[in-house]
Amino acid sequence: MSAALDPTALDPAAPETRRPLHRALVSVYDKSGLVELATALHAAGVEIVSTGSTAATIAAAGVPVTPVEELTGFPECLDGRVKTLHPRVHAGILADTRRPEHLAQLVELGIAAFDLVVVNLYPFAATVASGASADECVEQIDIGGPSMVRAAAKNHPSVAVVVDPARYGEIDAAGFTLFERRALAAAAFVHTATYDVAVASWFGSVLAPTALEGSPFPAWAGATWDRSTVLRYGENPHQAAALYTQGDGTRGLAQATQLHGKEMSYNNYVDADAAWRAAHDHTGPAVAIIKHANPCGIAVGSDIAQAHAKAHACDPLSAFGGVIAANQVVTAAMAAQVAPVFTEVVIAPGFEPAALEILTAKKNIRLLQVDGGAPRAAVELRPISGGLLLQQADRIDAAGDDPAQWQLAAGAAADAATLADLAFAWRAVRAVKSNAILLASDGASVGVGMGQVNRVDSCRLAVERAGTGADGRARGSVAASDAFFPFADGLQVLLDAGVRAVVQPGGSVRDAEVIAAAEAAGATLYLTGTRHFAH
Ligand SMILES: NC(=O)c1ncn([C@@H]2O[C@H](COP(=O)(O)O)[C@@H](O)[C@H]2O)c1NC=O
């Protein structure tokens, strides 16, 4: 063990030895559990020093308390901006009681040391979230609180610091061991670091914006993450992995309630996220079935069971071991269809009791209920070697996503049913990764080509999956391409298979050749002007 980590370097007492509590400094915005804590501390003979309304709350409960002003000999002033910012407070927190010279100085100065600091901070983030004015937000930046928390955490060999009312039950007059004080100090620094990230982010985005003109991204981006679950392993068994969440009230897949089944794996989360997004790109009942983050079936239906049946029919072979997301409550009818198919995860906003009964009869299937929240974060993060890419999430509301704005480039204008299928295909194709081609018919994908390094191979794959024979589904279907056809060859594969209407962004230098191919085949071709790459 290095000298720095040796707990006995200055203190010969065993690190398991508890430091009894004699004197506590209590200053909390959140008063929950305060009276119970103060009552217990007093009963155990611990002297309590406290600030303004914290002291008032304690005193009102009939528990003796020393106002901090009595200690400092100075009134709390400037509307509470200065209460505890005083050497008599901070010397009491920061004295390293293992050092004889510190103890001697305290005696000389007539200051008593604290061995417990209980502080939580002004609600800055909640004030910002409430839409309060800039002045009100600034007023809620706690100064004295973080100073005490940081001082106590630094001086953890002598002081225990508690920042979370949920942990008051751990406070006992017998005190804490060094290891416990270290853990409390670590939690205290997380408390102040999270707080400062919120303050710095607000300054850089609202009060003194640092984004360049035309960009929403500030000069500095901070985020704090709390570990939610340690996963069994990552993408492969030799990779350790964990799930983290932001403690900012965000709701989504990461906060889902698991109703049944084995624990979620890393790959389950990746696929469930892709499925959840894909199912929410549609209004009305929609189901997406995902394998390896790509859809093997997406469909809308008159109800969720019909949407599932249509999505499953797209590629039943690939749906084996898939992750299914429904954008509406899973009904018993849908559950009865899912039950016979080996399925890793079903994710939905809810499950009918009868659906749960059917699905929980299967031991291993994981059932996740997501309680609200947007399916996509507004900003997406992707680490790269040496840095991090940030982008606004792709949305489905650009002008080019409205079929009424599409440009008819070839063939006859689509009838209402064909246009509805094209609109469905255009929404569904953005869930497909890397040269996405999606063939659709009657509100369901019937062939998906993805993961190719050229678009023509994706077209071949989509057509092959849809089936090209007399009873194949390519003939008479419609198609969407997430990006333009660079040559006519990819589109020609679709046209040769009998695809009768296609929607794509356009914008290739060879658009004229592509349009000519559609014209020659008598097919309808729409240009959106908007692209939906997903890598
Ligand atoms: N300015 C100071 O000296 C100061 N000292 C403590 N506080 C905060 O005041 C709050 C408690 O105040 P009260 O006991 O008056 O409710 C705590 O959230 C604490 O973090 C302060 N407030 C803000 O900075």
The ligand as a Gaussian input file, in Angstrom:
#p B3LYP/6-31G(d) Opt

LIG

0 1
 N      -23.920000      31.247000       2.577000
 C      -23.668000      30.437000       3.536000
 O      -22.826000      30.740000       4.337000
 C      -24.383000      29.162000       3.650000
 N      -24.127000      28.266000       4.580000
 C      -24.976000      27.238000       4.416000
 N      -25.766000      27.486000       3.360000
 C      -26.850000      26.637000       2.861000
 O      -28.019000      27.017000       3.529000
 C      -28.935000      25.928000       3.603000
 C      -29.496000      25.846000       4.983000
 O      -29.970000      27.097000       5.358000
 P      -31.114000      27.204000       6.426000
 O      -30.655000      26.410000       7.588000
 O      -31.300000      28.650000       6.680000
 O      -32.346000      26.590000       5.773000
 C      -28.165000      24.691000       3.214000
 O      -28.646000      24.258000       1.970000
 C      -26.727000      25.177000       3.115000
 O      -26.052000      24.496000       2.069000
 C      -25.438000      28.684000       2.862000
 N      -26.066000      29.266000       1.817000
 C      -25.613000      29.589000       0.630000
 O      -24.577000      29.753000       0.201000

